[in-house]
């Protein structure tokens, strides 16, 4: 039995009408989108959270057309952060148009759509973000005020037997140590479910770890912590001489993106929302 995606009786009627109208509009305009956030998490884990926004995921090339379609409907629309996020507002409600992640890594590409899962959200048939991509984007969120590790572990508990582990490893790519850290925590949190993580996957990643530890350190002095938190590692790049990993091929961000994303710390959230609430990347 599929878990319920959301309890519509707990959603403000105006917000529900807005989200439904947005989905209908995108479908009518033939603008491809995926639903993520709390609705996708509920589909995979059965955990229902009542959030104050709605997340649609689109390819970067489609972002402007989506925002324009919303603007044509009379909703205030903006590209809030050029490297990953747009928003549309209707009265007291808003929705996020997500085409990448705040660290510039988890960009929405064709693979998100190729592996999307069919679901029903607010009585509308939609495609949901794939579990592998949700794990990828959430796995790299480790802010002081928001850490998505519990979501990652709950997704692993629910989806591990059906995951495409090869694709998941490819998604993390050079950030594979982050995935390994979550897998280790998974085995700690759920000792009786440790076997859900394939032995060969762990064996491969631990072999990589040992090989890297044996290799002599080389290259420039770099901090990759900025890929996990936009605030907590600023001292490393601003004062201690480390290069910001967001300004390397690891990320799509440029200096302007980093400056804008940093300047918005603690100020880019709607009234009444907890800090980093807009960073719902999956």
C-alpha positions as CSV (number, residue, x, y, z in Angstrom):
1,X,0.0,0.0,0.0
2,X,1.4,3.4,-1.0
3,X,1.8,5.9,1.8
4,X,-0.5,9.0,1.5
5,X,1.4,11.8,-0.1
6,X,-0.2,14.5,2.0
7,X,-3.2,15.2,4.1
8,X,-5.1,18.0,2.2
9,X,-7.3,18.7,5.2
10,X,-4.2,20.1,6.9
11,X,-3.4,22.4,4.1
12,X,-4.8,25.9,3.9
13,X,-7.5,26.0,1.2
14,X,-6.0,29.0,-0.5
15,X,-2.5,27.4,-0.6
16,X,-4.0,24.2,-1.9
17,X,-5.8,26.0,-4.7
18,X,-2.6,27.9,-5.6
19,X,-0.5,24.7,-5.8
20,X,-3.1,22.9,-7.9
21,X,-3.4,25.9,-10.2
22,X,0.3,26.0,-10.6
23,X,0.5,22.3,-11.5
24,X,-2.4,22.7,-14.0
25,X,-0.8,25.7,-15.6
26,X,2.6,24.0,-16.1
27,X,0.8,21.0,-17.6
28,X,-1.3,23.2,-19.9
29,X,1.9,25.1,-21.0
30,X,3.7,21.8,-21.5
31,X,6.5,22.9,-19.2
32,X,8.1,19.7,-17.7
33,X,8.4,19.7,-13.9
34,X,8.8,17.4,-11.0
35,X,7.3,17.7,-7.5
36,X,9.8,17.3,-4.6
37,X,10.0,18.5,-1.1
38,X,7.6,17.2,1.5
39,X,5.3,15.6,-1.1
40,X,8.1,13.4,-2.5
41,X,9.4,12.5,0.9
42,X,6.0,11.4,2.0
43,X,5.7,9.2,-1.1
44,X,8.9,7.4,-0.4
45,X,9.0,7.3,3.5
46,X,5.4,7.8,4.7
47,X,6.5,10.8,6.7
48,X,4.1,13.6,6.3
49,X,5.2,17.2,7.0
50,X,3.0,20.2,6.5
51,X,5.3,22.9,5.0
52,X,4.4,26.4,4.0
53,X,5.6,26.1,0.4
54,X,5.6,23.8,-2.6
55,X,8.7,22.7,-4.6
56,X,8.7,22.2,-8.3
57,X,11.9,21.1,-10.0
58,X,12.7,22.1,-13.5
59,X,15.7,22.0,-15.9
60,X,17.7,25.2,-15.8
61,X,16.8,25.9,-19.4
62,X,13.1,25.9,-18.5
63,X,13.3,28.1,-15.4
64,X,12.6,31.4,-17.1
65,X,9.7,30.0,-19.1
66,X,8.1,28.6,-15.9
67,X,8.6,31.9,-14.0
68,X,7.1,33.8,-16.9
69,X,4.1,31.5,-17.1
70,X,3.5,32.2,-13.4
71,X,4.0,36.0,-14.0
72,X,1.5,35.9,-16.9
73,X,-1.0,34.4,-14.4
74,X,-0.6,37.5,-12.3
75,X,1.7,36.0,-9.6
76,X,4.8,37.9,-8.5
77,X,7.7,35.8,-9.8
78,X,11.4,36.2,-9.4
79,X,14.7,34.4,-9.9
80,X,15.7,34.7,-6.3
81,X,19.2,33.2,-6.7
82,X,20.5,33.0,-10.3
83,X,22.4,29.7,-9.7
84,X,19.6,27.6,-8.3
85,X,16.2,29.0,-7.2
86,X,13.2,31.0,-8.4
87,X,9.9,31.8,-6.6
88,X,6.3,32.6,-7.3
89,X,4.1,34.4,-4.8
90,X,0.3,34.5,-4.7
91,X,-1.1,36.3,-1.7
92,X,0.4,34.8,1.5
93,X,1.5,31.7,-0.3
94,X,4.6,30.9,-2.4
95,X,6.2,28.1,-4.3
96,X,9.8,27.4,-5.1
97,X,11.1,26.8,-8.7
98,X,14.2,24.7,-8.2
99,X,16.7,24.0,-10.9
100,X,19.8,23.2,-9.0
101,X,21.0,23.2,-5.3
102,X,22.3,26.0,-3.1
103,X,25.8,24.7,-3.4
104,X,25.6,24.5,-7.2
105,X,26.1,20.8,-7.4
106,X,22.7,19.0,-7.8
107,X,21.6,20.6,-11.0
108,X,18.4,19.2,-12.5
109,X,19.2,17.4,-15.7
110,X,17.5,14.9,-18.0
111,X,18.3,12.1,-15.6
112,X,15.9,13.5,-13.0
113,X,13.1,13.1,-15.5
114,X,14.2,9.8,-16.9
115,X,14.0,8.2,-13.5
116,X,11.1,10.2,-12.0
117,X,8.3,8.3,-10.2
118,X,4.7,8.7,-10.9
119,X,2.5,9.9,-8.1
120,X,-0.6,11.8,-7.1
121,X,-0.3,15.2,-5.3
122,X,-3.4,17.1,-4.3
123,X,-5.4,15.0,-6.7
124,X,-3.1,15.7,-9.6
125,X,-1.1,13.0,-11.4
126,X,2.5,14.2,-11.4
127,X,6.1,13.0,-11.6
128,X,8.1,13.0,-8.4
129,X,11.8,13.5,-8.0
130,X,13.7,10.2,-8.0
131,X,14.9,8.9,-4.6
132,X,18.5,8.9,-5.8
133,X,18.5,12.6,-6.7
134,X,16.8,13.4,-3.4
135,X,19.5,11.6,-1.5
136,X,22.1,13.4,-3.6
137,X,20.8,16.9,-2.9
138,X,19.8,16.3,0.7
139,X,23.0,14.5,1.5
140,X,24.9,17.7,1.0
141,X,22.8,19.9,3.3
142,X,24.6,20.3,6.6
143,X,23.9,23.8,7.8
144,X,24.0,24.8,11.4
145,X,20.2,25.5,11.3
146,X,19.3,22.7,8.9
147,X,20.8,19.2,8.6
148,X,19.0,16.8,6.3
149,X,20.7,13.7,7.6
150,X,17.5,12.3,9.1
151,X,15.7,12.6,5.8
152,X,18.6,10.8,4.1
153,X,18.5,7.9,6.6
154,X,14.7,7.6,6.4
155,X,15.0,7.5,2.6
156,X,17.7,4.8,2.8
157,X,15.5,2.8,5.2
158,X,12.5,2.9,2.8
159,X,14.2,2.7,-0.5
160,X,17.6,1.0,-0.2
161,X,16.4,-2.4,-1.7
162,X,15.2,-0.6,-4.8
163,X,17.9,2.1,-5.3
164,X,20.1,2.2,-8.3
165,X,23.3,2.2,-6.3
166,X,25.6,2.7,-9.3
167,X,23.7,5.8,-10.3
168,X,23.7,7.1,-6.8
169,X,27.5,6.7,-6.6
170,X,27.8,8.5,-10.0
171,X,25.6,11.4,-8.7
172,X,27.8,11.9,-5.7
173,X,30.9,11.6,-7.9
174,X,33.9,13.3,-6.2
175,X,31.7,13.9,-3.1
176,X,31.4,10.2,-2.4
177,X,32.9,10.6,1.1
178,X,29.7,12.4,2.0
179,X,27.6,9.5,0.9
180,X,29.8,7.1,2.8
181,X,29.3,9.2,6.0
182,X,25.6,8.8,5.6
183,X,25.8,5.1,5.1
184,X,27.9,4.7,8.2
185,X,25.4,6.7,10.2
186,X,22.6,4.6,8.7
187,X,24.2,1.4,10.1
188,X,24.6,3.1,13.5
189,X,21.0,4.4,13.6
190,X,19.4,1.2,12.3
191,X,21.7,-1.7,13.4
192,X,19.1,-4.3,12.5
193,X,18.8,-2.8,8.9
194,X,22.5,-2.6,8.1
195,X,22.3,-5.3,5.5
196,X,20.0,-3.0,3.4
197,X,23.2,-1.3,2.2
198,X,24.8,-3.6,-0.4
199,X,28.0,-5.1,0.9
200,X,29.8,-4.4,-2.4
201,X,28.9,-0.7,-2.3
202,X,30.4,-0.3,1.2
203,X,33.4,-2.4,0.3
204,X,34.1,-0.3,-2.8
205,X,33.8,3.0,-0.9
206,X,35.9,1.8,2.0
207,X,38.6,0.7,-0.4
208,X,38.6,4.2,-1.9
209,X,38.9,5.6,1.5
210,X,41.9,3.6,2.4
211,X,43.5,4.3,-1.0
212,X,43.1,8.0,-0.5
213,X,44.5,7.9,3.0
214,X,47.6,6.2,1.7
215,X,48.1,8.7,-1.1
216,X,50.4,11.6,-0.3
217,X,48.5,14.9,0.0
218,X,48.8,17.1,-3.1
219,X,47.2,20.0,-4.9
220,X,46.1,23.3,-3.5
221,X,44.8,24.0,-0.1
222,X,41.0,23.7,-0.4
223,X,38.0,23.6,1.9
224,X,35.0,21.6,0.6
225,X,33.0,22.4,3.7
226,X,31.4,25.3,1.7
227,X,29.6,22.6,-0.3
228,X,27.9,21.5,2.8
229,X,27.2,24.8,4.6
230,X,27.2,28.3,3.1
231,X,28.0,29.9,6.5
232,X,30.0,27.6,8.8
233,X,33.2,27.4,6.7
234,X,33.5,31.1,5.7
235,X,36.3,31.5,8.1
236,X,38.3,28.9,6.2
237,X,38.0,30.7,2.9
238,X,38.1,34.3,4.2
239,X,40.7,34.0,6.9
240,X,42.6,30.8,6.7
241,X,43.7,30.8,3.1
242,X,41.6,27.8,1.8
243,X,40.2,27.9,-1.7
244,X,36.4,27.8,-1.8
245,X,35.4,24.5,-3.4
246,X,32.3,26.2,-4.9
247,X,34.6,28.1,-7.2
248,X,36.0,24.9,-8.7
249,X,34.5,22.5,-11.3
250,X,32.8,20.8,-8.3
251,X,30.1,23.5,-8.5
252,X,28.4,25.7,-11.1
253,X,28.7,28.7,-8.9
254,X,30.7,31.8,-9.7
255,X,32.0,34.6,-7.4
256,X,28.8,36.6,-7.9
257,X,26.7,33.6,-6.9
258,X,28.8,33.0,-3.8
259,X,28.6,36.6,-2.8
260,X,24.8,36.8,-3.2
261,X,24.2,33.5,-1.5
262,X,26.5,34.6,1.4
263,X,24.9,38.0,1.7
264,X,21.5,36.5,2.1
265,X,22.4,34.4,5.1
266,X,19.6,34.9,7.7
267,X,17.8,37.4,5.5
268,X,16.4,35.5,2.5
269,X,13.6,33.7,4.4
270,X,10.0,34.7,4.4
271,X,8.5,36.1,7.6
272,X,7.7,33.4,10.2
273,X,9.8,30.8,8.4
274,X,12.8,29.1,10.2
275,X,16.2,30.0,8.7
276,X,17.1,28.0,5.5
277,X,13.5,27.0,5.0
278,X,13.8,28.0,1.3
279,X,16.5,25.4,0.9
280,X,14.1,22.5,0.5
281,X,16.0,21.0,-2.4
282,X,14.1,17.8,-2.5
